């Protein structure tokens, strides 16, 4: 059974996803904060940095946003291996530019913006200037992928781009057409507003939390969605009635204290164990998790697990168990960037490949893009996970004032 629990508080919304009682995803969103990802602005170029192939853009949000040359080039040129044109030939200080926020501001850095606009709908992501068709990798049947491509090809114009989302599987042409028309209309309103707006100005804001939850997360795999406050419950049902009426009965109101929701389903205990530096696995082995500015390092240890087979098979089974837990914890912690995994050394190449394939299979279920690169010459496994907003761990915990996050204090001499 797959369940989603949404705990609504005055200043914070927390969302937990459980699969057969095990916590697999956890999100936090401040209800009073300003969330920029997905918003579209008419900005003004403040400064061009030729050495970095980037520009700073004032979008009216305090810190200037960062625009890389790749995010300025048309999509069909962005992936070209040849040398990129100088950014100074593409934009000038004082020039206005329509941009969409792709990454939130983090630390001292401003938001990252792009001119590759994307408007998400229920069944597709609409890219008004991309000119291509994509299909979610999670739609595995080739016949269905081809059907959706043909449908989209008939409905979109040559310059438009669309990506068919996972929930688009088996939908009708009319449902796809309705979604496309709605998003096309939104883009026309944005374009029209840009003509009259004085930079910097907001042209489009991303949907609120409950609307995004229904649009992006409510699907046939979810058996139950429990919401702790009536106002948010009614809002979710209202959006589901429009976007997914066949699933709205799965949204339920938890008519008790909101703190009780997480306790009843065991979320609190699982959070505490999942975010520790050392995470114990069911077999008795463990993972040691180190987060740095540059990357995430995960060390696999046998711990108290000695197995009942020969050493090589004990190590292999421990590593397979670790791969499963690592994939789960990457989603749960929302860890991003470069990830290095130090599995226990395996003698057989066949075992190494099986562990790599298992991790690839498990991370393919992740809604965030993951790429398992492979083994290094030192026997470490490299992978990446797309960075988005600030990860969950940094929002759940604060740096210790005594040791400043080192976990150690200098001895007195």
N, C-alpha and C positions, 0 to 999 in steps of 0.2 A: 504494500500500500504506500502511495506517495501523498504526503500531506504538506500543506503550507500554513504556517501560523503567522499572523500579522498582529503584533502587539503595538497598539496605538497609545502614545502618551502625548502630553501637551507640547513638548518640544522635540520629540524623537519618535520615529517609527522604526521598529525592528522586525525583520522578516526572517523566519527560519523555515528551511525545507528539510523534511525528513523522508527517508526511504526505508520502509520496514522498521521504523522506529529509530533509525540511525541518522544523525544530523549530517547533512551533506552540503548545505549552503546557508549562509547567514549574511544579511545585509542590514545596514543602518543608514537612515536618512534623517537629517534634521529638518523638522517641519518649518522652522523659522529661518533657516539658512537660504542662501541664494545658490541655486544649482544652474550651471551654465551649459553643460554638455547638451547639444542638440539645438540650442538657441542660435538664431541667425541675426547678424547685425550689419548695418551699414557703418563701416569703420573708416578711419583715416590713417594713412601711413605716416608714422611719426619719424621713423629712422630706418635706413637701409644699411645692412651689415654685409658688404661684399665678401669678407673673409669667412663668414659663417653661412653664406648663401641663404640669408634670412632677413626678415623685416619685422619691426615692431609696429603694431597697429593699435590705435586707440579705439576701443569699442564702448567706452563710457562706463567701464566697470572697475575703475581705480587703476590697477596694474595694467600696463599695456600687454596685449596678446602677442604671441609669437607665431609668425607665418614663415614656414620653410619653403624653399623653392619647389620641392616635390609636391607640396600642397597647393601650389599656384599653377603648376603646369596642367594642361588637359590630361585626363586619365590615360589616354592612349600613348602619351609621351612620357609619363611619370616613370613607367617601368623600363624604358629604354636604357640599355647599358652605356650608351654613348654619353659623352660629357654634356652636362646640363648647361643651358644658357645662363649667363650671369643674371642674378636676381635684379641687378640695377637696370637691366634692359627690359624688365617686366613691370616693375613698379618704381615710382618716384615718391620722395617725401611730399606730403600734402595731397597725394592722390587718394580718392575714395575707392573702397573695395568692399564687395559684399562677401562676408565670411561666416562660416558656421563653426561653433566651438566643438572640437573633437576630444579635448582633454581638459579637465578642471585645472585651475591654478593650484599648485602644490608648493608648500614651503615659501620660498622667496620668488618662485617663478610664476609668471602670468599664465593665463590659459593658452592652450595651443589651438590655432584655428586653421581652417582649410577652405578652399573654394570648390572642393568636391562635395557638393551639397547632397544630403540624403534625408528623406522624410520617411520615417517608418509608419507603415499601416499594419492592419491585422495580418494580411496575407503576403505583403510584399514591402520591400524598401524601394522607394521611388527616388531615382537620381536623374534630375531633369536634363543634365548635359553629358551623361556618361556614355550613352550609345551602345550598351551591351546588355546581355541577359545572363544572369547567374542563378543557380539553384542551390539551396542549402545542401551541404554534404550529408546531412542527416536523413535526407530523402534518398534511400539506398536503391530503390528499384529503378533500373535504367529506363524502363518503359514509361513510368510515371514522370521521371525527369524530362524525358523527351516530349511528353504530352504538355507539360507545363511550359517548356520552352516554346513550343509551337503556339500555344495559347497567347503567351506574352508577346511573341513576335507579331501576331495578328492585331493585338490591341495597342501596342505602343508605337510612337513615331520613331523615325530613324535616329534622331538625336537623343531620345530618352533612353535611360538605362533602368533596369529593374533587377532586383534579387528576390527570388521566390523564397519565402520563409518556410520553415519546417511544417507549420500548421496549414500551409497551402496544399499539402498532399491530398489528392482526391476532391478538391473543390471544383465547382462548376465554372464555366466561362463567365457567367453572369456575376458570380461572387467576386471573381478576379477583376472584372470590368468595373464593378461598383467601387472597389477599393482603389483602383487606378484613377477613376474619375475624381474621387474625393481628394486624393493626394495631388493630382494635377491642378485642381481648383485651389488648393492651399498654396501651391507654388505660384500660381498666377496672382494671388493676393499679395504674396511676399514681393514679387517682382513689381507689381503696381505700387506698393507702399514704398519701395526703394526709390522710385522716381521723385517722390515728393518729400522724402525724409531728409533732414539735415544731419550729416554725420557729426558725432557718433549717435546712432539710434538703434534701438531694438526693433527688428522687423517681425520676428517670430519667436515664441517661447515654447519649449518642450512641454508636453502634457504633464499633469500632476501625477503624484505617486499612484493613486488607485487606478487611474486611466491607463498608466503604463503597465501596471500589474496585470490588468485584464488583457491588454493588447499584446504584451510580450511573454507573459508567464502562464496564463490560464490556457491549458490545453487538455486533450483527452487523457494524458498520462496522470494528471492530478486528480486524485480521488476526492479530496476535501480541501477547502480553504476556510480556515477559522479566523475571524476578525474580532478583536476585543472591544470595539466601540461601535455603537449603533449608527452614528452619523457616517463613519467610513464604510461600514457594512452596506448601508443603503446606497452610498455612492458607487461602490463596487458592483452591486446588483444592477444599478441603473446603466452603468457602462457595459456590463455583460449582456444586458437585454438588447443592446444595439449591436455589439460586436460578436458575441458568442452565446446567443439565447439558449442553445442546446446544453450549455454548461453552467448556466446561472444557478441551477439547483445545488451545485456543489459548493457554492459560497454560503457559509453559515456564520451566524452570530454567536459568539461565546459570551453568554449572559452571566458572567462572573467578574470578579476583580481581574484587571488586565495582567497583573503580576502572576496570578494563578495559572494563566494560560501556558506559560513556559514551564512552570513547575510540574503541571499535570503531565506534559508530554516529555519531561526529562531533559529539556533543552539546556537549562542552567548548568546541570552537572556535566553535560557533554561539552559545553563551551569551555568550562574550566579545565577539563582534561585535554581538549584539542589544541589549546593555545599555549600550553606550557612549552618550555625549551626542550624537555624530554617527554616524548609521547610513547606510552607503553602499547605494544601490539598484543592481540589475544594470545599468541603463542608464548609470550614472556620476553620476546626480543623487543627492541625499542628503536625509535628514531630520535636523533638529536638535531634540532632545528636551529640554524643560525641565520638571522636576517642582517645584512649589511647594506650600506648605501649602494654598493655596486651590484650585488647579487644575493641570492638565497642559497645556502649550503645545507644539505641534508645528509647526515651520516647514519648508516644502518648498522646496528649492533646486534649480535646474537643475544646479549644479556644473559638471562637465566635459561634460555632455551637451548637444550643440547640435542634434541631430536631422538629418533629411534632407528635411524638409518645410518648409512656411511656419511662421512663428513661432507662430501660434495653434494649429496642430495639434501642434507640438512641445510646447507648454505643456500642451495637453489630454492628450496621451499620457503626459507626465511625471506629471501629477496623477492619472491613472487608475492608473498603476503605484504611485504613492505611497499611494493609497487601499487597494490590496491589502496593501501592507506595513504600513500603519498598523493595519488590522484584525487582522493577524497579531500585531503587536507589542503591541497592547492586551491580547490574550489571554495572550501570553507573559509580559509584565511584570505582568499582573494589575492594570493601572492602573484606578483607579476615581474616581468623582466627576465634576466638570466637566472637559471636554476641549475645547480651542480649537485648531483647525487652520488655519494660514495657508497655504492652497494658493497656487500661483503665479497671478497675476491672469489671468482669462480674459475675453475680450471678448464671446463669444457666450453668451447665456442658456441656449441648448440644451446647451452643454458644461457649464455650471455644474450644470444639473439632472441630466445624465448622471453626473457625478462624485458628486453627492449620492445618486442612486439606487444607484450601484455600492457606495458605502459602506454604505448601508442593507442591501443584499443580502448583503454580506460579513459584517457584524456580526450578521445574523440567525442565522448559524451558531454564534455565541458562546453558551456555556452560561450566561454571566452576562448579565443583561438590559441591553441597550443601546438608546438612543433618539437618533436623529439629528434634532436640532431644526431645523436649516436655516442659511441664510446670514444674517449680520448686515448692517447698512447699510455697514459698513466692509469687507465682502467676506471675513469670517472665517466658518468653518463651526463651529457649536456642536453638541456632542453630550454625552451623559452615559452613564456606565457604572456600574452599581450597585457601591457600595463594600461590601466584605466584611471580610475579615481584612487584616492588614498586607500590603502588596504585596511581590512577590518581590524587587524591586530593593532595597528597604530592608533585606531580610534577607540578601541576597548581599553588600552593600557596607556599610562603616562610614564614618562621617564622618572626614575627614582631620583629624588633630590639629593640623596646622600652620595650615591656612586655615579650619578649622571649616566645611567644605563650600562655601565661596565659589568655590573654584577659582582664587583669586588671593591674593597677599600684599601688604600695604601697603608701598609703597616707603619707603625711608629718605630723609629730607630733611636 
